[in-house]
Amino acid sequence: MNTFDDLKLSEPLSRAIHELGFTTPTPIQQQALPALLAVPSVDFIGLAATGTGKTAAFGIPLLEKIDAHAKRVQGVILCPTRELALQVSGQINLLGKYKGIKALPIYGGTGYADQFEGLKRGAQIIVGTPGRIIDHIDRKSLNLKDAKVVVLDEADEMISMGFKEDLEKILRSTPRESSHIWLFSATMSGQVRRVADTYLRKPVMAQVNRTEMLSSTVEQIYYIVRESDKPEILCKLIELADNFYGLVFCQTKSLVMDLTQYLLDKGYKVDCLHGDKSQDDRERTMRAFRDKKTSLLVCTDVASRGLDVKELTHVINYSIPRELELYVHRIGRTARSGKAGIAISLVAPATRALVNRLEHMTKTRLREGKIPGRREVAGKKISKILSRFEGQKNFQRAVDLLGPDWERAAGKMSLGEVIGRFLTMIAPEVFDEREKEKPLHPPHVPNKTPKHSYHHKKPGR
């Protein structure tokens, strides 16, 4: 299939697809759609990373198999997080609007009233997190006896988050003789394989190559950096970027919190996501980030699961993840929809070999970057100030307030001196002569704990 028209979909679904601007199917859609639209239905395993079009790959055939007139649950989509459940249900609703089919999101951290009401009205597709769906099954408010399809979206993520037993309980609650399981995952770990072997019957399998998993428009760069220099280098890379809007991934919650505080102290518009944040705090953080009131989000892998934000310019690995498969999950969040994006990894000298393993795993090359010097960063900062200076319009009121003292002081200076003095006031850290360009790889005590405050703590989960 080269286009969605080749699938001969029903007119209402085809109209919605064209309205959404879908034209050329992604690699996982090209493999999955013919198999999942086939009659009779099959069990299915699709291996593809985040951001490769999996929602449409299972959403389109699921909508074609749903009876719009039957007001009972016929499709179940399981997601690892509330955010992903909301995102997937929203996509399903856009695809199914002309068929009269809506998806009901079911997730924890919120009240039951709306969910009870939605189920009572006769939801045909439910999209939810495993824990809350189990709650509804136990409360008898949800019955899966009429389920035709169960989709496991981001199966590896759900299992790594401890939902394996919940998944199995839900699968046992569906009529296996008349329903089918569609499992989508970025990786096929041993636990994912055991779930598939236990519950799927002769599944059709589709796998997107690693080179296809990663967008061709994402530029992958790594910098060899000592742990003690990472905060400073991170700031330099942010300053050098044009309109930085991105994610920084850290291994531990404590590092997320301390790095966020470091960046706040430096004046950056930054917030964080970690496991101790309440759902309300998490929603406030995400709302501010999506509205670009903050341009930088520091997070752990667990806290970021299901996170989907458009137009990210950068994803930064503060360190390469312990599980290399997470690298694909992380950087897949930038360079969406054909747009360019940059994935940066800060690599400690002792872990340099991980770069080779990443290149082997992803079948792509990572370019080694040259650490920017202080003069280069200062030049970029001045350039940004110049752009703001040229666009400034509300300056006349300030001019009107200038008295003879200002005229007398400025009259003794050249234009260059006036500009230089104001630049020094606006960005003193750029011009502080006491800040000498220091070597970033000091040779002494290589194994000593770095002096930055957020390295004093023992790493925690």
N, C-alpha and C positions, 0 to 999 in steps of 0.2 A: 504493500500500500504506500502510495506517495502523498496522498491527501486524505482528509477526513471524508471527502465525498466518495472515495473508493469503498467505504464501509457500508454504503446503502442504509444509513441509519433512518429511523423514523423522522418524519418531517418536523415535529416539535423539537426533538433533540438536535437535529441538524440546524434548525434555525437558531437555537441558543448557542451552539458552537460557533456559528458564523458571527453572531452578535458579539461574542467574547473575543473575536479576532483570531481564533485558532485556525491555522492554515496547514502548516506542515507538522505532522506528528513527530515527537521526540523519539529517540531510539527505543526507549522502554515501551512507549505507546505503540510503535510499529510492531513490536514483538507481542505485546500483551493483548491488544484490542482484538485481532482476529481470533485468538485462542479463547478469550473470555466471552466474545459475542457468539461463538459457535453453539450449535445445538446438536446433541445434548450438552449441558453444562459440564465443566470439568473442575477439578481441584488444580491449583496453580501456585507456583513459586516464582516471584519476580525479584531479581537482585538488581537494585539500582540505588544510587545515593540520593540524599536530600536535594530537592530542587531540580529533579530530572523529569517532572511531569507525571509522577505516580498517581496523584489524585484523579486526574482525568483518565489515566490508564485503567483504574478500577471503577471510577464513578460513571463513566459513559456506559459500559456494559451492565453495571448494576441497575442503572435507570431503565435500560431497555428490558430488563427481566422483571421489573416491578409492575404489579397490577395496580394502576392508579385508582381503581374503583374499590379495591379491597382495603378497608381501613384497619389494617393490622400490621404488625412489625414483620417485614419480609427481608429486610437487609440490616445487618449489624456491622458497623465499622469501629474497630477498637484502636485507640490512639494512646500514646504514652502520657500526654499532658493535656491540660485544659486548653492551652493556646492552640495546639494542633487540632484538637477536636472542634474548636470554634472555626478555625481556618478551613478545615475539611468540610464541615457542615455548610459553611458559607459558599464554598465552591460547588457543592452538590446542589444547593438551592438555586444558584445561577444556571447550572446546566439543566436542572429539572423544571424550571419555572413554566415553560410552555406545556409540559406534560402534567402539570398540576401535582407534582410530587415535591414534598419538602422533607428535609432532614431535621431531626430533633437532636440538639446537643445535650448530652447528659454527662455531668462531671461533678466532682466534689468541690468543697470549699464554698458552696453556695446553698441556698435553701432548696427544699424539695417541691414546693408548691407548683411552680411553673412546669417542672418536669412531670409531676403527677397529672397536671392538666393536659399537657401535650400528649402523654401516653393515653389518657382517657379519650382524647379526641380521635385517636387512631393514627399515630405516626407510622408511616410505612418504612422509613429508614431512621435508625438511631445511630448517632456518632458519639462515642463516649470513652471515658477512661475506665479501665477494668474494675477498679474498686467501687465506683458509684454504680456501675451496671450490676455488679454482684449484689449491692445493697437493694436495688430495685427487684432483682430476682428473688432475694430472700424475703422482701416485703410483699411479694406476690403482685406488685404493680407492673411487672414486666414479665411477659411470657414469650419465649422464643420458639414455641412449637411450630410456628408457620414460617420461620426463617428459611429463606432460600439460599442466602449467601452470607458468610461471615468473612469480613476482611480484617486481616491483621496488618495494620499500617505501622511501619517502623518496628517490626517484630523484634529485632535485635535490641533496640532501645528499651522496649517494654520488659524484655527478659532481664536485661542488665540492671533495670530499676527494681527488680524483685517481683515482677508481676506474673512470673511463670505459672504459679499455682492458680492465680485468678484466671489467667487465660485458659488453662485446662478446665477449670470449673465451668466457664462460659461455654467452651466447646462441647462439654458433656451435656449442657443444657439445650443444645440444638439437636434436631432430628438428623442424625448423620446419614440415614438412608435416603433422605430427600433434599439435603442441603449440601452446599459446597464451600470449601475454604480457599480463600485467595490470600496467600501470605506474601507480603512485600517487606523487603529488608535490604539494608545496605551491605550487610555481611552475612555469611552463613557460618555462625559459630557452632560449636558442638551442641550447645543447648537449643539453638534454633533448629538445628538438624534433628535433634531428638523429638522436638515438638512436631516437626514436619513428618518424620517417620511414623510417629504414633497416630496422628490424626488425619493426615492427607492420604487420599487414595489415588495411586498412580498419577501424581501431579504432572502437568505440563510445566516445563521450566524455561524461563527466559532470563538471560543475564546480560547486562550492559557491560561492555568492556570498561576497564578502568579509565582508558583514555577518553571514553565517551561520557563517563561519570563526571569528569571535571570539565567545566566549561572551557572552550578554546580561547575565551576572552579573559581568563584569569591569569595574571602574571604572578608567578611564584618566585619569591626572593628569600634568601636566608642570610643572616648576619652572624658571624662567629663573635660571641660576646660573653665576657665573664659575668657571672651572676651579679656581682657587686656593681656592674656597669649598666645592667639592663634598664633600671628606671630612667637614667639619663639618656640612654640611646632611644628608649621608647619616646621620650619627650621630643627628641630631635626629629625622629621620623614623623611624628604627628605634625610638628611645625613645618616640615618640608612638604607635606601633602597639601594639595589644593582642596579646600572645603572638606576636610576629613570627616567622615561619618562611618563609624565602624565599631567592631567588637574586639575586645582583648580577652583571650582565654588564658586562665591560670589553672594550675593543677589543684589547688586547695582553697577552701573557704577563707582561711586566715590570710592567705596571700592576696586574695581578691579584696578583702576589706582594707588591708594595709596599703595596697597599691592604689586603691581608690582614694584613700585619704591623702596619699602622697600627691596624686594628680590634682585633687581639690586644693591642696595647699599651694600648688603651682598655678592655680587660677583656671584650670580646665573645666568645661561644662561636662561633668562625668557623673555616672551613677553605677550601681552594681547589681548583680543578681547572684544570690547564693542560697543554699538550702535553708537558712534560718529566717529568710524573709517571709512575712505573712502574705497571704494571697492578696490582701488589699494593698500592701506595700509593693508587691510585685506588679500589680495592675497599674498603680500610679507611676512606677518606674517605666513600664513599657509604654504607657500613654505619653509620657514626656519624651521618651526616645523616638517614638513614631512621629510625634509632632515636631521633632528636631529641636526641642528646648534643651535637650542634652545631645551632644554629638558623639559621645563615647560611652560605651557600656562595657564594664569589666565583669566577667562571669566565669563560673565553673561549667564544665560540660553538662553535669546533671541539671543545674539550674537553667541552662539554655535550651534544653530539649523541647522540641516543638516550636521554638522561636522562629518566626518568619517575618522578616522586615525587608521591605523593598529598598532598592537603590543604595545598598551598602557599598561604600567605596573601598573599604579595607576590612580584612580579618587578620588579626595579629595573634600568633601563637607565642605567648610570653615564654613558653617552652614547648617543645614538641610533646604531644600527648604520649602517655605510657603505652596506650593501645593505639597503634599506628592507624587502625581503621577510623579512629575518631578524627584524624587529620582530614579525611575526605568529607566527613560530616561538617567539620568546622568551615573549611574553605568553600564548601558548596553553597554557603550563604551569601557569597558575593558573586559578581559577574552573572546575574540573572537576566533572562530575557535578552541575551545577546549583548548586554552592556559590559563595559570593561570593569575589571576589579583587580585588586592587588591583595595577595596573600603573603604575609611576612612572617617568618619564623626567626626567633632569637635563639640561637643554638650555642650552648656552652661548649667550650673546646673538648671536654671529655666525652660529649655525646655527638661529635661530628659524624660518626659512622651512621647515625640514624638518618642523615640526609640521603646517603646511598640507598638505605633500605626504603625510604619514601619514594625515591626515584624508581626503584625496581618495582615497588608495589603499584604505583600510579602510572608507570610507563611514560613519565614525563620528566623534563629536566627542571631542576631548581637552580636559579641563577644566584651566585654569591654576590652580595651587595657590598659596596665599600661604605664603611661607617662615615657619615657626614661630619665634617669639621665644624667648629664653632663659627667660623667666618661664613661658611656656606649657610648655616642656619640663620645667622644674623641677617645676611642678605635677603633671605626669603621672608623673614619677619618684616624687614623694612619695606619690601615690595608689597606685602599685604597692607601695611599701614598707608603706603602711597595710594593704593586702590581706594581705601576708605577716605583718605584725604581729598582725592579728586572727586569723590561722590558726595562729599559733605555739602549740604545746602543750607542748613539752619545756623549759619555762622554770623549773620548780621547783628543779632542781638548781643553776641559776645563782643563784636567790634564796637557797638554803641557803648558798652560798659568800660571800654579802655579809657583810662584817664591820662593825664600828662605824665605820670610816673612811668607808665608803660611806654609812651612815646619817647620819653627821655632815655629809658633803658635800651629800647630797641634801636634808637637812632644811632647809637655808638657801635652797632654790630652790623656785620655783613649779612646778606640773606642766608648764606650757608651756615653761619654761626647761629642765627635764629632757629633755622630748621634743626640743626644739630642739637641745640639745647632742648627743644621740645621732644625730639626723638629719645634723648637720654632720659627725659622725665617719663615718657610713655612706656618705654621698654628698658628700664635700667639694667636688667639682667644681661642684656645683649652687649652693653657697653662698659660694664664694670671691669676696670683694669685689673682688679684683684683676682678676677676669674681667669686665670691663665689656662691655655689649652693643655689639659693634663693627659698623660698617656692613659689609654683605656685598658691596657693589659699590663698592669704593674707586675713586675716579676716576683715580688716578695710574697711570702706565705700564701701559696696558691690554694691551700685547703682550709685556710682560716675562715671562720664565719664572717660574711660581709657585714659592714658597719651600718647599713641602712636599717632603720628600726624594724621594718617588717620582715627582716631575715633573722631577727633575734628569736622569734618564736619557733617552736618546733612545729613543722607542718602538720595541719590537722585536716580532717575530712570536711 
